[in-house]
Each structure stands twice: as structure tokens, then as C-alpha cells.
Amino acid sequence: MEFRDYLLLARRKWWIVLAGGVLAVALAGAVTLRMTPRYTATIKLFVSAEGTQNPMAVYQGATFSEQRAKSYADLLGSRRLALAVIGELRLRTGAERLRSQVRTEIVPDTVIIKASYTDPSPRRAQLVADALGRQLTLLVSDLERSGRGRPAPVKVTLVDPAELPRVPSSPHLLLNLLSALGAGLLLGFGFAVLREHLDRSVKSADQLNGLTGAPMLGAICHDPKAAKRPLVVHLDSHAARSEAFRQLRTSLRFVDVGTPVKRLVVTSCRPGEGKSTTVSNLAITLAQAGQRVAVVDADLRRPRLGEYLGIEGAAGLTDVLIGRTGLDTVLRRWGDLPMWVLPSGPVPPNPSEILGSARMRTVLEELGEHADIILFDAPPLLPVTDAVVLSRLCDGALLVARHGSTLQEQLRRAVAMLRDVDVRIVGTLLNMVPGKGHESYRYGYRHYGYHEPSVDAELDALSKEAVATAAPSGAAAGEAD
């Protein structure tokens, strides 16, 4: 992945990144609020050399003081000094624990030593810091005193006693929250990247082309309102979904000019990927352009097409195939459009056998007399073989994949099932693509105000009138079937 891909991933998975930051801030806040406040008291010590007024002696004394200051800073954290402070203040603590709370620093280019002590009690922090200064003064005087009663050549003076700390030095609530936010956002982004790499679902045209070897004919954006309004005639003519199906119609016309598609099976890898709504809307879109369309509910296991189009499915394809009735009796005109619907009819015990029968070939020929193109809503490929059997009688299959849901391995198996019996995969369709953000533009179903000339206001009015007469408002099964 390139840097731009990571940015796009962060934009697409912003909720994961944000969730990581929020969780980290909440955890850091809870931990910080449970921490015991600690206070720090600080003293300053001055190291000076005893000498004459001779310039050379003064210079040597200053150099000597700087060298000694480093040693005295180490003495502040020594066990001997800690024991001396404990003895002076009669503290009930160990020398190691006291030493661990002492911090020393030499001010650069000076002979000043800063020492601090941290404790939950502000008063105890002040007392121990001052005691450290006093005890270091005594210790240095004792260590540096030469023999014969001469004074020490260097001394340490407490120049800035400790003040009583008023504000805790830790924990730093704001700093902790900001640090947690940064770490949480990074962890959230890392989780999003890991999830992206482990995700084996189909989410791009390149994946579809590579897995199927067939062109991607279109991409349909996800519409949350499609559960209540699944048909494009419910939408504005320039809505994203409407334009996407018009693009699919155009792609289907020119997918192979030398071998036009007259009989097309629309199927998917598994249930819930949107094949039935695809068949319904593609049929309507083709009919709006003036083509005679016959749409057949060939899903004899879970028929749904009649629900979407508002057609009663008690009698239909099954009755024709077993000779119970003729095709003209059950074939229904859909509104005022040149579109006819053949419902599924009763669910038979042997769908695969009945779809592959000689009578099915006869039905196809009869349907060809009514329509320029016949669309079949077939069952998913992986659970049953009905779609494979039916596809062998047709010009090919349109394979619908659901964005972020259909797995690559499932698509490979579905393609293998069709290729094993020499079924032509006319193309693929990526369904339920996120309708916001960069992806909606990447797949090309928004065309910057593009309006197809063949769809005018009169056709829109006819389409909506057809819905009012042929499709009751109860047809609501959503995008997934």
C-alpha cells in the first residue's frame, strides 16, 4: 500500500481510528483519576571553593568546584545520605525507597545543584528536601576536611530552601489524556490496517476482474432507504442508484457487440447479495429505454421477485413447466412499460431438474416472442446448482457480488462452477458500494450531473404510474435477498 492508500483507508475506517482514540482516552482518564497525587519539593545548592584572591587560584577554584559539583550530585542519591535524612526526621521508610524519590540536576555551566524529592504528602516532601540539603552540607564538610584541623577546600551552601508544593507534580491529567489520544489513534489506525490486510472480501473492480476474468459492468451504491423503496422508479431520475442502473444497462449493451445478450441469468455466490433487486431494477431500466423485457422469477426455492414488483406469485413458471397452464395465462404486463413478469409459481420439490427440462427450452422460445431480452432471477450458485443448470440454456450469467461481504474464495468457487460447464460470464456487478466518500466516485456511478438522453420526464411519469398500478407499497424486502 502506498501512502495515499493509507490516507484513504484512514478516511474510510475513521470510526475504527476514532474508537481507538476514545477508548484510550477513557482508560487513561480512569487510571489517572485513580492515581494518588504526588508533590515535588526542590532545593538549590551552591558549591564554592575556599581560596585566595589570586586570579590563578580563583580560576582553579572555580574549575575545582565544577568538578566537585558532579560528585556531590551523586552523593544526594547515596545510601549514606538517605540514612542520615531518615535519622534526622525519624521517618518510617527504607533508605532505598527514599533514594528512589530523589532527583538531582546540575545547572549547565554553573556550580548550582538542584535536588528534588517527591512524596504523596506535600509537607513531607518539603521536609525531606530541606533535610537533604542540610545533610549534604554536613557530609561534604566531613569528607573534604583535610588533616591537621584545616578547613575544607570546598563547601556546599543551601541557597534556596524548599517551598511547600501546592500543586501535584503528578499525575498530569491533560498530558496523560493527550498522550493516550495519540497512542489510541495510532493503535486504532494499526487495527484498521491489520483488518484491511486480513479482510478477504471483494471491494474493488480490480479484485472482481482478477477473480472472474470478466468485465465489471457497474457498481450500485448502498442506499439505506432501499429497504422501503427498492425500485429505481421510487427515486429521482438523477439519483445515484438510478444512474448506476442506467450505466449497467449501457455496459450490458456494449459488453460484446458481436454476440448480443438475449437471455441473461442474474445470480450471486450466496443469499443476501442483492440479485433480485438487481434483476428488478435492470428490467425496469431496460424497459424505460424502449426495449421489450421479460423478467422471470427462476428462484424456485426462495422466490422474491414478485414481492419487489408487486406481482402475485401463486401461479407462474412452475405451472407452465409442468403443463398445468399456458405461458400467456401467467405472464403479467408490468404497468405501461414494455415489460412482462413471469412469477415463480408454487415451489417444486425438484427445482434443478425442472429448470433443466426440455419444457424449459420451449418456455424460453415462447418468451423470446414477447421480449428482446429475458432476465432470470436465479438462486445463488454456492448453495444449489439451479443457476448453473439454467445458465447453460441462456447466453450467459451476470454475477452479483456484495461489497465488503462476498469473500474472494466464494467468488472463485462460483466462477469455477460456471466455467466447468462452459457458461459464459457476461460480466460482474458490485452491489451495495458505500455511497459516501471517495469510493462512490471511484466506481463511477456518479457522473457529475450526467443525464441519459433516452430517459425523459415522460418516461419517468410512465414508470411511476406503473408502480402505482402494478407494485403495491408492500414490496419491501430491501437490498439483500
DATA-V766150 format. One line per field, one symbol per residue. ss: DSSP state (h for helix, s for strand, l for the rest). phi: phi as a letter, one per 40 degrees, with the letter a starting at -180 (. if undefined). psi: psi as a letter, one per 40 degrees, with the letter a starting at -180 (. if undefined). A space follows every 50 residues. Layout:
ss: ???
phi: ???
psi: ???
//
This chain:
ss: llhhhhhhhhhhlhhhhhhhhhhhhhhhhhhhhhlllssssssssssssl llllhhhhhhhhhhhhhhhhhhhhhlllhhhhhhhhhhhlllllhhhhhh lssssslllllssssssssllhhhhhhhhhhhhhhhhhhhhhhhllllll lllssssssslllllllllsllhhhhhhhhhhhhhhhhhhhhhhhhhhll slllhhhhhhhhlllssssssllhhhhllllhhhlllllhhhhhhhhhhh hhhhllllllllssssssllllllhhhhhhhhhhhhhhllllssssslll llllhhhhhlllllllhhhhhlllllhhhhssslllllssssllllllll hhhhhllhhhhhhhhhhhhhllsssssllllllllhhhhhhllllsssss ssllllshhhhhhhhhhhhhllllsssssssssllllhhhhhllllllll llllllhhhhhhhhhhhhhhlllllllllll
phi: .cdcccccccccbdcccccccccccccccccccccccbbbbbbbbbbbbc acccdcccccccccccccdcccccccbccccccccccccfccaccccccc ccbbaccdgbbcbbbbbbacbcccccccccccccccdcccdccccccggc cccaabbccacccccbbccaccdccccccccccccccccccccccccccb ccaacccccccbgbcccibbccbdccccbcccccbccbcdccccccccdc cccbcaccbccbbbcbaacacgbgcccccccccccccccgccbbbbcccc bbcbdccccgbcbcbadcccccgcaccccbcbcbgcccbbbbccgccccb dcccccccccccccccccccbcabbbcbcccccabdcccccccbcibbcc bcdgbcccccccccccccccbgccccibbcbfcdcbgccccccgcbbfgc bcccbbcccdcccccccccbbccccbbgccb
psi: hiddddddddddfddddddddddddddddddddeihiiihhiihihhiih aaehddddddddddddddddddddddeiddddddddddefigiiddddde ehhihhhhfifhhhhihhidhddddddddddddddddddddddehiifei iieiihhhegiiihhdhidiigdddddddddddddddddddddddddehe iheiddddddddeiiheihhihhdedddgdideeiideiddddddddddd dddedgddgihdhhhhaidiieefddddddddddddddeeihhhhhgege dgheddddefhhedhbdddddeediidddehhhgaeighihhidaihieg dddddeidddddddddddddidihhhhiiidddiedddddddeaeaihhh ihhedhidddddddddddddefhhhdaihhifhheiadddddefehffeh hhdehadddddddddddddegieeggeadh.
//
